[in-house]
Amino acid sequence: MERTNSLKAYAEAIKVIPGGVNSPVRALRSVGEAPLFIKKAKGTILTDVDDNQLIDFCLSWGVFILGHSHPQVNEAVKRAVDNGSSYGIPSLQETALARLVVDAFPSIEKVRFVNSGTEAVMSAVRVARGFTGRNVIVKFDGCYHGHADHLLVSAGSGVTNIGNSSSAGVPVDFTKYTVSLPYNDEEAVQTYFRENGEKVAAVVIEPVACNMGVVLPKDGFLKFLREITTKHGALLLFDEVITGFRLSLGGAQNRLGVIPDLTTIGKIVGGGFPAAAFGGRSDIMSQLAPDGPVYQAGTLSGNPVAMTAGIETVNLLSQNHFYSELETKSDGFIHELKEVIKGQGIQLNHIGSMFTLFFNERPVQNFADAKRSDQQRFARYFRSMLAHGIYVSPSQFEGNFLSQAHSQEQLEQVLNAISATLKKI
């Protein structure tokens, strides 16, 4: 695959941008590649600056459930831009998207918009602490909740390949109230709450983990968290930045039937623009200024362009049969993929239109399991798929995504590429 222009672009970027990228995993260092520079995307196809075309299974980390550049979303956004891109004053679009979110998510009675998943979780944690008057946050190893200082503890996603459980530049005092426990380990949670339950403001969890690769909760684990937090007066916070609008219109909580007190969403809700949100019960959300003492603000939060993109996207997702059709497509692909990888020392974790291939001989149920995966073999897999014209998420510790736009022909092409790849890695 020709890479001359991407390499030139990288050489220029690295002069003025740390690492040449604005988010570390894009550097592709863990898979032994130089970054790709993309000039356009349509449907499922990325086109780079060398005119290579790639079938996209990352989809901007799950954002484009409709595929890139959906015409209805694009047209709505163009009309919105003509009226101005930001006001710093309320618009009708904010209320319209808020209503769609409230109607979709069982846990959300009121919602506030921000610009990123990091902001959403950071703000929700602040609200939880303000509401309960407690300080301790319990999270789970391998769950990534954005790069706020107090949440970079045993995080997944790109942090996994830094080599530290947290990050340089984060004082120990900032994380002393953050406790990270093994994912799917009820006993560890029970032990901690038995000794410290009265100190816990909230338990925050990806209800289906995606930032250590896709890892499903064990049967009953989320229900157990719901019960133990209620018993001890702590809040349950679902980080659905990835799973919100991905696993159903109402996210993982709607699909799995466990209702948290607070929820964060992102990615899909912005329709391809910077937008995220946090919401929950009215009594909890009333802690936010100007109604209450918990401060949170943002100049571009709820800007009319991102809100318009979100409205159009959610309306399309709300149409009859969208999720059932995507599920049928995904189930068929996963069924064939299981046959392709049989006997290859690979674990396939999946739910709905999300999946991860772990290059691992044993089942992956938590972060310790995930880290036993063969990252060098994954890197060879990634490079081979790239050579076949397919872009998968460039980390062993991330999910891959299907969209409405993926055709059966493309899915067959991907299965054939995986089969060919596994014969040589």
N, C-alpha and C positions, 0 to 999 in steps of 0.2 A: 504494500500500500504506500503510495506516494505521501511523504510527510514534509517536503521541503518548506512549504509556506508556513505550516504550523510550527516547525522548528525555528524559522526566522521570527515568527510572531512571539514565540516563547523567549527567544534571546532579547527581544526588545522589551517585553513585559517584565522580565526579571531585573531589568535596570531600574525600574520605578515602582514595582510592586513586590513586597516580600514573597520570595519563592515563585514569583511570576503569576500568582493566583490570589483570588480573594476569598477562598475557602480551602483549607489544606488538602482535602482528599482529591481535589481537582488536579493536583500536581502529578498524580499517578505514580508517585515514587514507590509505594508499597507493591506495585505490580510491575515495576521495572520499565516504565514507559515515560516519555515526555508528554506534556499536556496536549490534548487536542484543542484546536481553536475552531469554534463553530460559527458559521456565518448565517445559517438559517435552519429552520425546522418546520416541517409540515407533516401532519398526521403522525406517522411513526418514524419518519426519516429525518435524521440529522445530516446536514451537508457541511463539511468543514471547508477551511480556506484553501484546501488542495482539491476541492470538488469530489472528495470521497463521500459516498453515501452510506450511512449506517442505520440499520434497524435498531431503534432505541428501546431498551428494556429497563432503563433507569428513569426516564421520563421526568427529568429534573427532580429526582429523588421522590417520585410518586405524585408529583403535582398534576400531570396531564392525563387524568383518567379518561378524558374525551379525545386524547391525542393533541399534538401541538397545533397551534394556530387554527382552532376551530372557527369556522367562518362566522357563526352567529355571535360568538364571544368577541371576535375581532371587530365586527361591525358595530356592536354596542360600545366597545371601548373607543373607537374612532369618534363616534358621536359625543361621547363623554368628554374626550380631550378638547373638542371644539368649544366646550363650555368652561374650560379651565381645569387644570390638573390638581389644584389644591386650594382650599379656601381658608383653612384654619378656623372655620365657622361651620356649624352643623349643616348637613344636607339631607334631603329626603332619602337618598340612596342608603345612608347608614341605617336608618330605621327599617327600610325594606329588607336589607340583608339580615339585620338583627332578627326580624320576624321570621325569616326563613330558618335561621339557626335555632331559634327558640322552638319553633314548630317541629324541627327534625330531631333534636336531642332530648331524650327523656329527663336528663339532669338539669337542663338549663332553663331557668325562668327569666334571667336577665343576663346580658352579655355585653362585654366591652371589646372593641377592636383595637389592635395594635399592629405593628409592622412585621413581626417575626415570631417564630416559635419560641425563641429565647426570651423575648419580651413577655410573651403570654405566660410561660411557666414561672418566670421570675415574679411577675405581678400576681399570679394566682397564689404563689407561696406567701407573698407579703400579705395578701388578704387573709389567708388561712391563719397566719400568725396573729394578725390584728383581731380576727374574730374570736380565736380561742384564748388569746393572751399567753400563748406558749411559744417556745422557741424551736424545739427539735423537729427536724424533718427526717422521715425515714424514706429512703429510696432503695433501689435494688441494683446489684452489681450488673454492669453491662447496659443499663438503661441510660440513655443520653437525653438530657432535658434542656439542651442549650448550653451556652458557654458562660452563663452567669457564675460568678466566683463560687457561691455557696453550693452550686450543683455539680461542679466539676470534681466529683468524688467517685472513683471506680466507674467512670463513664465509658460508654461504648462509642460507636461511630468512629470518626477520625482520631479521637483521643486514644483509641486502642493501640495505634501504631506509633504513638509518641514515645512509649516506653515507660510512662509514669501513670499512676492512677489518677492524677489530677493535672495540674499545669504549673509551670513556673510563673511567678508573679501573683500567685494566690496565697496570701498569708494564712497560716494555720488557724488563726483566730476566726477567719471567715468561714471555715468549714467545720468548726468544732461542734456546731449544732446540727450537722448533717451526718446521718448514720446510714451506711450502705450494707444491706443484707443480701444473701444469695437469693436470686430469683427462683420462685417455685418452692421455697423452703418454709413450710408452715411452722415447723419446730423452731427455727431461728427467730421468726417473728413473734411467736408465743413467748419465747424466753426473753426477748427484749422488752415486750410490753409488760410482762410479769414484773419486771424490775423498774421500768421507766415509763409506763403507760401514761401517767399523769403529766409527763413532760412533753408528750408528742402533740404537735400542732396538726400535722398531716402526714399521711402516707401517700407518696407520689409514685405512680407506676405507669409504664406503657402497658395497657391491658393486653395487648399482643406486642411483644417486644419486636423491634425492627432494627434497632441500632447496634445489636450484636449479631445481626442477621435475624431472620424471622424465627422467633421462639414463642411457641404458644404457652399460655398458662395451663398448668395441670388442671384436670377436672376438680372443681370446687375451690381452687386457690383464690380466685377473685371474690367469690362468695364469702370465704373465710376472712379476707381482708375487710370486706364490708361489715361483717359481724364484729370483728375485734376492734375496729376503729369506732364503731358506734358504742360498744361496751365501755371504751375508755374515754369517750368524749373528744376523740380526734376526728379530723376530716379525712375523707378519701378523695384523692385528686387523680383523675385519669388524664394522662398526657396522650391525647388523641391527635397530636399534630400530624402524624402520618395516617393513623387509622380512621380519623374523622372523615366522613363522606367517602372513604375507601372501602370499608367492609360492609357498609350499608348506609342508607341516607342518614341514619342516626348513629353511625360509627360502631365501634366494638361494643359499647355498652348496650346498644339496641340489639345487636346480633347475639351477644352472649348473655343478656338478661341480668346484668348487675349494674345498679345505678349509683354513681359516685355523688359526692357533694359538690365538687368542682370539676370542670372539664376545660382542657385547652385544645384548640384546634388550629390548624394552619394549612399550608400547602394548597390543597384543593380549594379551600374556601376563598382564596384570592384569585382563582381562575388564571394563574400565571403571573400575577402581580404581587408585590410585597404586602401581604396581609395575613393576620392571624387573629385569634380571639381567645378570651377566657370568660367563662360564665358558670353559673350555678344557681343555687337557691336564692330567692330574693333577699332573705334575711342576711345571708352571707355577703352578697354583692352590694348590699346597702352600706357596707363598711367603707366603700370607695368614696373619695371626695368627688363631687362637692357634698354628697349626702352624709359621709362619715369621715373618720379620722385617717384612713389609709390613703396615702397620696400616690397617684400614678397619672402620667400625662404623656402626650406625644404629638408633635407638630403635624406630622403627616398621617397620624392614626385616623382611619376611616375616610381617607381621601376618596373623592368621587370616582376616580378612574378604577382603583382597585375594588371598590364596592360594586361598581357596575359589572366588572368582570366576574365577581363572585355571584352576583344576582343571576346573571345569565347562565353561569355554570351550574348553580344549584337548581335552577329551573329546568335545565336539560336533564339533570340527574333525577329530578322528581317525576319525569315522564314514565308512564306505565312500561314495565318490563325492562327498564335500563339495567337494573342490578341482576335480574334473573338471566338476562341474555349475556351479560359479562361473566356471570358465575358459570353458565353453561360452557362458554368458550374457555374459561380458565380450567374448569374440571376436565374437559377433553384434552387440553394441553398437558395438564399435570399427569393424567392417566398415561399418556404416551411417554412423557418424560421419565416416569417411574420405570418403564420398560427399558428405555435407553440407558439408564444409569445402573441397572440391576447388576450386582456383582462387581461394581467398580470402586467399592470403598467410599461411597458418597451417601450422605444423609440429605434427604429432601424434606425440608420443613415448609409448610404452606398453609394458607387459609385464604379463601376467596381468590382475589387477583394478586396476591402477594406470595413470593416464594424466595427461598435461599437454598442453594446447593452448598452444603458443608463438605469439604474434602476431609472426611473424618470417618473412622471405622465404627464409631459408637454414636448412639443417639445424642442429640443436642437439646438439653432442657434448661441450661443456664449458661452463665458467662464462662465459668470454668470449663464446661464442655466445649463451648465455642472456641476457646483459646487453644484447645488441643488440635484444632484443625490444621492441616498442612497448607500454610500460607504460600509456600513456594510453588506447590502444585496449583493452587488457585491462581497465582500470577501467570503460570504457563497457560492455564485455561483462559484467562482474560486475554492474553496476547494472541492466542490462537483464534478466539472468537472475533477479536478485532480484525484479524487478517481475513476472516470469513465475512466481514462487513456487518458485524453485529456488536453493538455496544451494550454490555451488561454493566451493572453497578460495579465500580472499580475497587471493591474491597470485599474480603471474605466476610466482613462484619456488617454488611448492609443487605437490604432486601432488593428484589427485582419486582417489576410491576407490569401487568398487562393493562391494556386500554381498550376502549371501544373501537379504536382505529386499527388495531392489529388484525390483519386478515388471516384466514386459514392458510393461505399460501405462504405468508411470512412465518407463521408458526411452524409449518412443516420445514421451511428453510432453516429455522433456528434448531429444530430437533435434529436435522441432518448434520448441521455444523457441530452440535454437541457430540453427536455420535462419532463423527470424524475426529474431533478433538481428543476424545477420551481414548482413542486408539493409539495416540502418540504422546500422551502426557502421563 
